[in-house]
Amino acid sequence: MNFIERDNFLIGFRPEQFVPIELCRENSDLQIFSFDIARVEYLGAEQQLYGTVKGNKGEQKVIASIDSGTHVEMEPGKTYSFAVLKKQLRFFDKETGLRIDPPPR
């Protein structure tokens, strides 16, 4: 699970839900992040992309997992737009780590 710190809560999402924006179908219900890729690891059936996104505490490490059959070139040292469907986001209290309801938008 990836966690991004915001105000008094954490946003959580799974690596397989964190995908390049160009792979998202026309959907306005996305949370978009700028993902600075540091390393790409090819594991046969999938690619693991390691890098950072910006949170309240500066850059925070995250992982994306993309099916190897998906033809999207990602290069270390570059920044890409990645997204997660808002319905797939999970929210956690920063102090206790317990899951909470989504904050009002």
Secondary structure, DSSP 8 states (H G I E B T S, - for coil): -EEEEETTEEEEE-GGG-EEGGGS-S-S-EEEEEEEEEEEEE-SSEEEEEEEEEETTEEEEEEEEEETTS-----TT-EEEEEEEGGG-EEEETTT--EE-----
